[in-house]
Amino acid sequence: MSLPPKNRRPYDARRRQDAARGTRAAVLAAFGQMLFADGYRATTVQAVATRAGVSPETIYKTFGGKTGLTKALWDVTLAGDDEPVVMAERQQLREVWATQDPDQKMLLYAGFVRAVNERLATLAALLAQAGPEALAVLAASERERRAGVGAFTAHLADSGLLRTGVEPAAPADACWVLTGPRPFTELTVECGWDGTRYQHWLAGMLAANLL
């Protein structure tokens, strides 16, 4: 059995992972910048690759094309970072799960929703006008949001806090509507509310409809 040359360095998987993560971040940054500057249709994979300093093949291999690129940008914007941690296990929601006081739980959850909507509202508005491909990404994201809302109302039920005597799907439906980007945009943009006012309004509405 032959032995590896003494001067050969061991395979550095961490370095390769860091390089791949850096490339991914650069591509998403380029895509986001071009998306808001030039619009969805004008932002091609080739143009993003040129701006990010990578080949189009790299983008296709990493994201699977423009739709995958759009979903990846949405997910990073939703989370606020690219850490591989699911939303339910992030610190803001862990605090929600752990809080015993019902009103404080609603306020913390409303703060989580506020932060998400502050990050996503502009991107959501842009994609809503971008055609069927982008609308498909929004639809998939709404399904994921609805599942997350369902997890929250299930948590309330498990904690004995959810209002009894109502149709099982009704609390999740109400929470899904109240926490969506449209009420956030209408109140903060059209009505001029600041984030704190929106958060307290949402907490009150959630308490009135769920507890």
C-alpha positions as CSV (number, residue, x, y, z in Angstrom):
1,M,0.0,0.0,0.0
2,S,1.5,3.4,-1.0
3,L,1.6,6.2,1.5
4,P,0.6,9.8,0.6
5,P,3.5,12.1,0.0
6,K,4.6,13.8,3.3
7,N,4.3,17.3,1.8
8,R,0.7,16.9,0.7
9,R,-1.8,18.8,2.9
10,P,-4.8,17.0,4.2
11,Y,-8.1,17.8,2.5
12,D,-9.5,21.0,4.0
13,A,-13.3,20.6,3.8
14,R,-13.9,23.6,6.0
15,R,-12.0,25.9,3.6
16,R,-14.0,24.6,0.7
17,Q,-17.2,25.1,2.6
18,D,-16.3,28.6,3.5
19,A,-15.4,29.4,-0.1
20,A,-18.7,28.0,-1.3
21,R,-20.6,30.0,1.3
22,G,-18.7,33.2,0.2
23,T,-19.6,32.6,-3.4
24,R,-23.2,32.0,-2.5
25,A,-23.3,35.3,-0.5
26,A,-21.7,37.2,-3.4
27,V,-24.2,35.9,-5.9
28,L,-27.2,36.7,-3.7
29,A,-25.9,40.2,-3.0
30,A,-25.4,40.8,-6.8
31,F,-28.8,39.4,-7.5
32,G,-30.5,41.6,-4.9
33,Q,-28.7,44.7,-6.0
34,M,-29.6,44.2,-9.7
35,L,-33.2,43.1,-8.9
36,F,-34.0,46.4,-7.2
37,A,-32.0,48.5,-9.7
38,D,-33.1,46.9,-13.0
39,G,-36.2,44.8,-12.2
40,Y,-36.8,41.1,-12.3
41,R,-37.0,40.5,-16.0
42,A,-33.8,42.5,-16.8
43,T,-31.8,40.7,-14.1
44,T,-30.5,37.6,-16.0
45,V,-28.4,34.8,-14.7
46,Q,-25.6,35.9,-17.0
47,A,-25.7,39.5,-15.7
48,V,-25.7,38.3,-12.1
49,A,-22.8,36.0,-12.8
50,T,-20.8,38.8,-14.4
51,R,-21.5,41.1,-11.4
52,A,-20.6,38.5,-8.9
53,G,-17.5,37.4,-10.7
54,V,-18.5,33.8,-11.2
55,S,-19.6,31.7,-14.2
56,P,-23.3,31.2,-15.1
57,E,-22.7,27.5,-14.6
58,T,-21.8,28.1,-11.0
59,I,-25.1,29.8,-10.4
60,Y,-27.0,27.0,-12.1
61,K,-25.2,24.4,-10.1
62,T,-25.7,26.2,-6.8
63,F,-29.2,27.6,-7.2
64,G,-30.7,25.7,-10.2
65,G,-31.5,28.8,-12.2
66,K,-33.3,32.1,-11.6
67,T,-36.3,30.7,-9.7
68,G,-34.0,29.0,-7.3
69,L,-31.9,32.2,-7.0
70,T,-35.1,34.1,-6.2
71,K,-36.2,31.6,-3.5
72,A,-32.7,31.7,-2.0
73,L,-32.7,35.5,-1.8
74,W,-36.2,35.3,-0.2
75,D,-35.1,32.8,2.4
76,V,-32.0,34.8,3.3
77,T,-34.0,38.0,3.6
78,L,-36.6,36.2,5.7
79,A,-34.1,34.9,8.1
80,G,-31.8,38.0,8.1
81,D,-28.8,35.8,7.5
82,D,-27.6,32.7,5.8
83,E,-27.1,30.6,8.9
84,P,-28.5,27.0,8.5
85,V,-31.0,27.4,11.4
86,V,-34.7,26.8,10.8
87,M,-37.0,29.7,11.8
88,A,-38.7,27.8,14.6
89,E,-35.3,27.4,16.3
90,R,-34.1,30.9,16.0
91,Q,-33.7,33.0,19.2
92,Q,-36.7,35.3,18.7
93,L,-39.1,32.4,18.4
94,R,-37.4,30.4,21.1
95,E,-38.2,33.3,23.4
96,V,-41.8,33.2,22.2
97,W,-42.1,29.5,23.0
98,A,-40.5,29.9,26.4
99,T,-42.6,32.9,27.6
100,Q,-45.4,32.0,30.0
101,D,-47.3,35.2,30.2
102,P,-49.9,35.3,27.3
103,D,-49.8,39.0,26.6
104,Q,-46.0,39.0,26.6
105,K,-46.0,36.0,24.3
106,M,-48.2,37.9,21.8
107,L,-46.0,40.9,22.0
108,L,-42.8,38.9,21.4
109,Y,-44.5,37.0,18.5
110,A,-45.7,40.3,17.0
111,G,-42.1,41.6,17.3
112,F,-40.9,38.5,15.3
113,V,-43.5,39.2,12.7
114,R,-42.6,42.9,12.5
115,A,-38.9,42.1,12.0
116,V,-39.7,39.6,9.2
117,N,-42.1,42.0,7.4
118,E,-39.6,44.9,7.7
119,R,-37.0,42.7,5.9
120,L,-39.4,41.3,3.3
121,A,-42.0,43.9,2.5
122,T,-40.1,45.6,-0.3
123,L,-38.9,42.4,-1.9
124,A,-42.5,41.0,-1.7
125,A,-43.9,44.0,-3.5
126,L,-41.3,43.8,-6.2
127,L,-41.9,40.1,-6.8
128,A,-45.6,40.5,-6.9
129,Q,-45.3,42.6,-10.0
130,A,-42.6,40.4,-11.7
131,G,-44.7,37.7,-13.5
132,P,-45.6,34.1,-13.1
133,E,-42.1,32.8,-12.2
134,A,-41.7,35.2,-9.3
135,L,-45.3,34.7,-8.2
136,A,-44.6,31.0,-7.9
137,V,-41.8,31.7,-5.4
138,L,-44.2,34.0,-3.4
139,A,-46.9,31.2,-3.4
140,A,-44.4,28.7,-2.1
141,S,-43.2,31.1,0.6
142,E,-46.8,31.8,1.6
143,R,-47.4,28.1,2.1
144,E,-44.3,28.0,4.3
145,R,-45.5,31.0,6.3
146,R,-48.9,29.3,6.8
147,A,-47.2,26.2,8.1
148,G,-45.2,28.5,10.5
149,V,-48.4,30.2,11.7
150,G,-50.0,26.8,12.2
151,A,-47.0,25.8,14.4
152,F,-47.6,29.0,16.5
153,T,-51.3,28.4,17.0
154,A,-50.6,24.7,17.8
155,H,-48.1,25.9,20.5
156,L,-50.8,28.1,22.0
157,A,-53.2,25.1,22.0
158,D,-50.6,22.9,23.7
159,S,-50.0,25.6,26.2
160,G,-53.7,25.9,27.1
161,L,-53.9,29.4,25.8
162,L,-55.9,29.1,22.6
163,R,-59.5,30.1,22.7
164,T,-61.8,27.0,22.9
165,G,-65.1,26.4,21.1
166,V,-64.0,27.6,17.7
167,E,-63.5,25.7,14.4
168,P,-60.0,24.2,14.5
169,A,-58.6,26.0,11.4
170,A,-60.0,29.4,12.4
171,P,-57.2,30.5,14.7
172,A,-54.5,29.7,12.1
173,D,-56.5,31.4,9.4
174,A,-56.9,34.6,11.4
175,C,-53.2,34.6,12.4
176,W,-52.1,34.0,8.8
177,V,-54.2,37.0,7.6
178,L,-53.1,39.3,10.5
179,T,-49.4,38.6,10.2
180,G,-49.2,38.9,6.4
181,P,-47.2,41.5,4.6
182,R,-50.2,43.4,3.3
183,P,-51.5,44.7,6.6
184,F,-48.0,45.6,7.6
185,T,-47.4,47.6,4.4
186,E,-50.8,49.3,4.5
187,L,-50.3,50.4,8.1
188,T,-46.6,51.4,8.0
189,V,-46.6,52.8,4.5
190,E,-50.1,54.0,3.7
191,C,-51.0,55.0,7.2
192,G,-47.5,56.1,8.4
193,W,-47.3,53.9,11.5
194,D,-43.9,53.2,12.9
195,G,-42.8,49.7,13.7
196,T,-43.5,49.9,17.4
197,R,-47.1,51.0,16.9
198,Y,-47.6,48.2,14.4
199,Q,-46.2,45.6,16.8
200,H,-48.5,46.6,19.6
201,W,-51.5,46.7,17.3
202,L,-50.7,43.2,16.0
203,A,-50.1,41.9,19.5
204,G,-53.6,43.2,20.6
205,M,-55.3,41.8,17.5
206,L,-53.7,38.4,18.0
207,A,-54.7,38.3,21.7
208,A,-58.3,39.3,20.8
209,N,-58.6,36.6,18.1
210,L,-56.6,33.8,19.6
211,L,-56.5,33.8,23.3
